[in-house]
């Protein structure tokens, strides 16, 4: 999307990532693929390498911890090594002018500092310098507030000062109503939004209002949930009394007792959005109500919210049972914008600076003031 051409090649560890890679490879069906598990290394030089490793190790959505967890959160999480291995592979086998790797926002922060410094040390040992960007997809033309980090490895001892990015976006409801989406399966087949007991309770409280009227009130600025609307409106005790569905009533009373005890809850209720969504994850995308029709979103709409090319959904045909793969990607429009910044830097259109004492350059694209101001230490 950034360079108006297909990749020169794609390389991956198929034993680990074959299930996720299958759709990428189906879309880029004419692009050479190298299975690194078979020692099939690409040899063709490229100026830019991009890499999308797992983010569970530094993701706040990962709640596992302890010695018995398969992939606990933190700098020592096993999945983080894919970032390290991917970077080492690129710097030793390809030697590009620049490399871009996407991951969870924690990599930019104190929580990820230890691992970031490991990458930086590796980069320095191979003649590269490192910079880190924190950004949000809502600044990259889609109505999704998805905060991510990107780290860049630059050949040589200097790093470029990348420019701020803040593109306009259509509000979520207009994005879905006015967008052109390929025919595709729903991301969930569990009932319909209108049959949800909590939504029915909210509709009753807003008697006479349309679904659009309700959504424009309760989700005017951010994505919310049916439970959260009930709780913030002071209706939780009433809902716990009057909602007849046995399972829902039992859960409402459970949450009521938890809140009375000053404790938090795991909110698995239906998600509502009008202006924008939060980060689309397995806990939100299958439960997100369409603002106009009585259904969940389609795979094509989910991909659209992730900034994918308009022809992607039609070509790859992701089924409902695999729709979570949508959430396991960096929004394509977000990555595209930073690849364009790499190109501008490599073409001499950005200022290059020497990293003091080999430090990591951090720039924050999520702030309203001093956006992308150079930061050399946390």
C-alpha positions as CSV (number, residue, x, y, z in Angstrom):
1,X,0.0,0.0,0.0
2,X,2.9,2.4,0.8
3,X,5.0,1.5,-2.2
4,X,2.3,0.5,-4.7
5,X,3.8,-2.9,-5.2
6,X,3.8,-6.4,-3.8
7,X,6.5,-7.6,-1.4
8,X,9.6,-9.0,-3.0
9,X,9.2,-12.0,-0.7
10,X,7.6,-13.3,2.5
11,X,9.4,-15.4,5.1
12,X,8.0,-17.0,8.2
13,X,8.3,-19.9,10.6
14,X,5.4,-22.1,9.3
15,X,5.5,-24.5,12.2
16,X,4.6,-21.6,14.6
17,X,2.6,-19.2,12.4
18,X,1.2,-21.3,9.5
19,X,-2.4,-20.9,10.7
20,X,-2.1,-17.1,10.7
21,X,0.1,-16.8,7.6
22,X,-2.3,-18.7,5.4
23,X,-4.5,-15.7,4.6
24,X,-1.5,-13.4,3.9
25,X,-0.1,-16.0,1.6
26,X,-3.4,-16.5,-0.2
27,X,-3.6,-12.8,-0.8
28,X,0.0,-12.5,-2.0
29,X,-0.3,-15.7,-4.0
30,X,2.3,-14.6,-6.6
31,X,4.9,-13.6,-4.0
32,X,7.8,-16.0,-3.2
33,X,7.4,-17.6,0.2
34,X,10.3,-18.9,2.3
35,X,9.7,-21.3,5.2
36,X,12.4,-20.6,7.7
37,X,11.7,-23.8,9.6
38,X,13.0,-25.7,6.5
39,X,16.1,-23.5,6.2
40,X,14.6,-21.9,3.1
41,X,16.1,-18.4,3.6
42,X,15.5,-15.5,1.3
43,X,18.6,-14.2,-0.4
44,X,17.2,-11.3,-2.5
45,X,18.2,-7.9,-1.0
46,X,15.5,-5.5,0.0
47,X,15.8,-1.9,1.3
48,X,13.0,-2.4,3.9
49,X,12.0,-5.4,6.0
50,X,8.8,-5.4,8.0
51,X,8.0,-7.9,10.7
52,X,4.8,-8.8,12.6
53,X,5.7,-11.0,15.6
54,X,3.3,-12.0,18.4
55,X,2.5,-9.3,21.0
56,X,1.2,-11.5,23.8
57,X,4.3,-11.1,25.8
58,X,3.9,-7.3,26.2
59,X,0.1,-7.1,25.8
60,X,-2.0,-5.9,28.6
61,X,-4.8,-8.2,27.3
62,X,-2.6,-11.1,28.3
63,X,-3.5,-11.8,31.9
64,X,-1.4,-15.0,32.4
65,X,1.5,-15.0,34.7
66,X,3.6,-17.2,36.9
67,X,6.0,-20.1,36.2
68,X,3.2,-22.4,35.0
69,X,1.9,-20.0,32.3
70,X,2.8,-21.0,28.7
71,X,3.4,-17.4,27.7
72,X,3.4,-15.1,30.7
73,X,3.4,-11.3,30.2
74,X,6.6,-9.5,30.6
75,X,10.0,-8.9,29.1
76,X,11.0,-12.5,29.5
77,X,8.0,-13.9,27.8
78,X,8.9,-16.6,25.3
79,X,6.9,-15.0,22.4
80,X,9.1,-11.9,22.7
81,X,12.0,-13.9,21.2
82,X,10.3,-13.8,17.8
83,X,11.0,-10.0,17.8
84,X,14.6,-10.7,18.7
85,X,15.0,-13.6,16.2
86,X,13.3,-11.7,13.4
87,X,15.5,-8.7,13.9
88,X,18.7,-10.8,14.1
89,X,17.6,-12.7,10.9
90,X,17.1,-9.5,9.0
91,X,20.3,-7.8,10.1
92,X,22.5,-10.8,9.4
93,X,20.8,-12.4,6.3
94,X,19.3,-9.4,4.4
95,X,21.1,-6.3,5.8
96,X,18.3,-3.9,4.8
97,X,18.6,-0.1,5.2
98,X,15.7,-0.2,7.6
99,X,13.5,-2.6,9.5
100,X,10.1,-2.0,11.0
101,X,8.6,-4.3,13.7
102,X,5.1,-3.8,15.2
103,X,4.1,-4.8,18.8
104,X,2.1,-3.9,21.8
105,X,2.3,-0.3,23.2
106,X,4.1,-1.6,26.4
107,X,7.3,-2.0,24.3
108,X,7.5,1.8,24.2
109,X,7.0,2.1,28.0
110,X,8.9,1.3,31.2
111,X,7.3,-2.2,31.2
112,X,9.0,-3.1,27.9
113,X,12.3,-1.1,28.5
114,X,14.4,-4.1,29.4
115,X,13.4,-6.0,26.2
116,X,13.8,-2.8,24.1
117,X,17.3,-2.4,25.4
118,X,18.1,-6.0,24.5
119,X,17.0,-5.3,20.9
120,X,19.0,-2.1,20.9
121,X,22.1,-3.9,22.1
122,X,21.6,-6.5,19.3
123,X,21.2,-3.8,16.8
124,X,24.3,-2.0,17.8
125,X,26.3,-5.2,17.6
126,X,25.3,-5.4,13.9
127,X,25.8,-1.8,13.0
128,X,22.2,-0.6,13.4
129,X,20.6,2.1,15.5
130,X,17.1,1.9,17.0
131,X,14.0,4.2,17.3
132,X,10.6,3.5,18.8
133,X,7.2,5.0,17.9
134,X,4.0,5.0,19.9
135,X,0.9,5.6,17.8
136,X,-2.9,5.0,17.6
137,X,-4.8,3.8,14.6
138,X,-7.4,6.5,14.9
139,X,-4.6,8.9,13.7
140,X,-4.2,6.7,10.6
141,X,-7.7,7.1,9.0
142,X,-9.8,4.4,10.7
143,X,-12.3,4.8,13.6
144,X,-10.5,2.5,15.9
145,X,-8.5,3.6,18.9
146,X,-5.8,1.0,18.8
147,X,-2.6,2.0,20.4
148,X,0.5,0.2,19.2
149,X,4.3,0.6,19.2
150,X,6.7,0.2,16.2
151,X,10.4,-0.2,16.6
152,X,12.8,0.7,13.7
153,X,16.3,-0.5,13.1
154,X,18.4,1.9,10.9
155,X,21.6,0.9,9.3
156,X,24.4,3.1,10.7
157,X,24.8,5.2,13.9
158,X,22.1,7.8,13.1
159,X,18.3,7.7,13.4
160,X,15.8,9.9,11.5
161,X,13.2,12.2,13.2
162,X,10.0,10.9,11.8
163,X,7.0,13.3,11.2
164,X,3.7,13.3,13.1
165,X,0.8,11.5,11.4
166,X,-2.8,12.5,12.1
167,X,-5.3,11.7,9.3
168,X,-9.0,12.3,9.3
169,X,-11.4,9.4,9.7
170,X,-15.1,8.7,9.2
171,X,-17.0,8.0,12.5
172,X,-17.7,4.4,13.0
173,X,-21.4,4.5,12.1
174,X,-20.7,6.4,8.8
175,X,-17.7,4.1,8.1
176,X,-20.0,1.1,8.1
177,X,-23.0,2.8,6.5
178,X,-21.1,4.4,3.6
179,X,-18.4,1.9,3.0
180,X,-18.3,-0.6,0.2
181,X,-17.6,-4.1,1.7
182,X,-17.3,-7.4,-0.1
183,X,-19.8,-10.1,0.8
184,X,-18.4,-12.2,3.7
185,X,-19.4,-14.2,6.7
186,X,-20.3,-12.7,10.1
187,X,-17.6,-12.6,12.7
188,X,-20.1,-14.3,15.1
189,X,-23.2,-16.4,14.6
190,X,-24.4,-16.3,18.3
191,X,-27.9,-15.0,18.2
192,X,-28.7,-11.4,17.2
193,X,-28.0,-8.1,19.1
194,X,-31.7,-7.4,19.5
195,X,-32.2,-10.6,21.5
196,X,-29.6,-9.5,24.1
197,X,-31.5,-9.1,27.5
198,X,-29.3,-6.2,28.6
199,X,-29.9,-4.3,25.3
200,X,-33.6,-4.9,25.6
201,X,-33.4,-3.4,29.1
202,X,-31.6,-0.3,27.8
203,X,-34.1,0.0,24.9
204,X,-36.9,0.0,27.5
205,X,-35.3,2.7,29.5
206,X,-34.9,4.8,26.3
207,X,-38.6,4.1,25.3
208,X,-39.4,5.5,21.9
209,X,-35.8,6.1,20.8
210,X,-34.3,4.3,17.8
211,X,-31.2,2.2,18.1
212,X,-29.2,5.1,16.4
213,X,-30.6,7.6,18.9
214,X,-29.5,5.4,21.8
215,X,-26.0,4.7,20.4
216,X,-25.4,8.3,19.6
217,X,-26.1,9.1,23.3
218,X,-24.4,6.2,25.1
219,X,-21.4,5.8,22.7
220,X,-21.0,9.4,21.5
221,X,-17.3,9.5,22.1
222,X,-16.1,6.0,22.9
223,X,-17.0,2.4,22.6
224,X,-18.9,1.1,25.7
225,X,-20.8,-2.0,26.7
226,X,-24.4,-2.8,27.6
227,X,-23.4,-3.5,31.2
228,X,-21.4,-0.3,31.4
229,X,-24.3,1.8,30.2
230,X,-26.5,0.2,32.9
231,X,-23.9,0.7,35.6
232,X,-23.0,4.3,34.7
233,X,-26.7,5.2,34.5
234,X,-27.4,3.9,38.0
235,X,-29.6,1.2,36.8
236,X,-27.7,-1.9,37.9
237,X,-29.9,-2.7,41.0
238,X,-33.0,-2.3,38.9
239,X,-31.7,-4.5,36.1
240,X,-30.7,-7.2,38.6
241,X,-34.3,-7.3,39.7
242,X,-36.2,-7.1,36.5
243,X,-34.2,-8.8,33.8
244,X,-35.9,-12.2,33.5
245,X,-33.3,-14.2,31.5
246,X,-31.9,-16.6,34.2
247,X,-28.3,-16.6,33.1
248,X,-28.2,-12.9,32.6
249,X,-30.0,-12.2,35.9
250,X,-27.5,-14.4,37.7
251,X,-24.6,-12.5,36.2
252,X,-26.1,-9.1,36.9
253,X,-26.5,-10.0,40.6
254,X,-22.9,-11.3,40.7
255,X,-21.6,-8.0,39.2
256,X,-23.8,-6.0,41.6
257,X,-22.2,-7.8,44.6
258,X,-18.7,-7.4,43.2
259,X,-19.3,-3.6,42.8
260,X,-20.7,-3.3,46.3
261,X,-17.6,-4.9,47.6
262,X,-15.5,-2.4,45.7
263,X,-14.1,-5.0,43.2
264,X,-13.8,-5.0,39.4
265,X,-15.6,-7.3,37.0
266,X,-14.8,-9.0,33.7
267,X,-17.3,-7.3,31.4
268,X,-18.2,-9.8,28.6
269,X,-21.4,-8.0,27.6
270,X,-22.3,-6.7,24.2
271,X,-20.2,-3.8,22.8
272,X,-21.7,-0.6,21.5
273,X,-20.0,2.0,19.3
274,X,-21.1,5.1,17.4
275,X,-18.1,7.5,17.0
276,X,-15.2,5.1,17.3
277,X,-14.3,1.7,18.7
278,X,-11.6,0.6,21.1
279,X,-9.0,-1.9,20.0
280,X,-10.7,-4.8,18.2
281,X,-9.8,-7.9,20.1
282,X,-11.3,-11.4,20.6
283,X,-13.2,-9.9,23.6
284,X,-14.8,-7.1,21.6
285,X,-15.1,-7.7,17.8
286,X,-17.5,-10.8,18.0
287,X,-19.7,-8.8,20.4
288,X,-19.8,-5.5,18.6
289,X,-23.3,-4.5,17.5
290,X,-23.8,-3.1,13.9
291,X,-25.2,0.4,14.4
292,X,-27.9,0.0,11.7
293,X,-28.7,-3.6,11.1
294,X,-29.7,-6.3,13.6
295,X,-26.5,-8.3,13.2
296,X,-22.8,-8.5,14.2
297,X,-20.1,-7.2,11.9
298,X,-18.9,-9.1,8.8
299,X,-15.4,-10.2,8.2
300,X,-15.1,-7.6,5.5
301,X,-16.2,-4.9,7.8
302,X,-13.7,-6.0,10.5
303,X,-10.9,-6.0,7.9
304,X,-12.0,-2.5,6.8
305,X,-11.7,-1.3,10.4
306,X,-8.2,-2.7,10.4
307,X,-7.4,-0.6,7.3
308,X,-7.0,-3.6,4.9
309,X,-7.2,-3.2,1.1
310,X,-10.7,-3.3,-0.2
311,X,-10.1,-6.5,-2.2
312,X,-8.6,-8.5,0.7
313,X,-11.8,-10.0,2.1
314,X,-13.1,-11.2,-1.3
315,X,-9.8,-12.8,-2.2
316,X,-9.0,-14.6,1.1
317,X,-12.5,-15.6,2.3
318,X,-11.9,-15.8,6.1
319,X,-14.6,-18.0,7.7
320,X,-16.4,-17.1,10.9
321,X,-14.5,-19.7,12.9
322,X,-11.2,-18.0,12.0
323,X,-12.4,-14.4,12.3
324,X,-10.1,-13.8,15.3
325,X,-7.2,-13.6,12.9
326,X,-8.5,-10.1,12.1
327,X,-7.6,-9.0,15.6
328,X,-4.1,-10.5,15.4
329,X,-2.9,-8.0,12.8
330,X,-1.6,-4.5,12.9
331,X,-4.0,-2.2,11.0
332,X,-2.6,-2.1,7.5
333,X,-3.2,1.7,7.2
334,X,-1.1,2.3,10.3
335,X,1.8,0.2,9.0
336,X,1.5,1.9,5.6
337,X,1.9,5.4,7.0
338,X,5.1,4.4,8.9
339,X,6.6,2.7,5.8
340,X,6.0,5.9,3.9
341,X,7.9,7.7,6.7
342,X,10.8,5.2,6.3
343,X,10.8,6.0,2.6
344,X,10.9,9.7,3.3
345,X,13.8,9.2,5.7
346,X,15.8,7.0,3.3
347,X,15.2,9.6,0.5
348,X,16.8,12.3,2.7
349,X,13.6,14.1,3.5
350,X,13.9,13.7,7.3
351,X,16.6,15.0,9.7
352,X,19.0,12.3,10.8
353,X,20.6,12.6,14.2
354,X,23.3,10.7,16.1
355,X,21.9,8.7,19.0
356,X,23.7,10.0,22.2
357,X,25.5,7.1,23.8
358,X,23.7,4.7,21.6
359,X,20.3,5.5,23.2
360,X,16.9,4.5,21.7
361,X,15.0,7.4,20.2
362,X,11.4,7.5,21.3
363,X,8.7,9.5,19.6
364,X,5.0,9.6,20.7
365,X,2.4,10.1,18.0
366,X,-0.5,9.8,20.4
367,X,0.0,13.1,22.3
368,X,-1.9,16.3,21.4
369,X,1.1,18.5,22.5
370,X,4.7,18.1,21.3
371,X,3.7,15.3,19.1
372,X,6.7,13.2,18.0
373,X,9.1,15.3,20.1
374,X,12.4,13.4,20.4
375,X,12.8,11.5,23.7
376,X,16.1,9.9,24.5
377,X,15.4,8.4,27.9
378,X,12.3,7.2,29.8
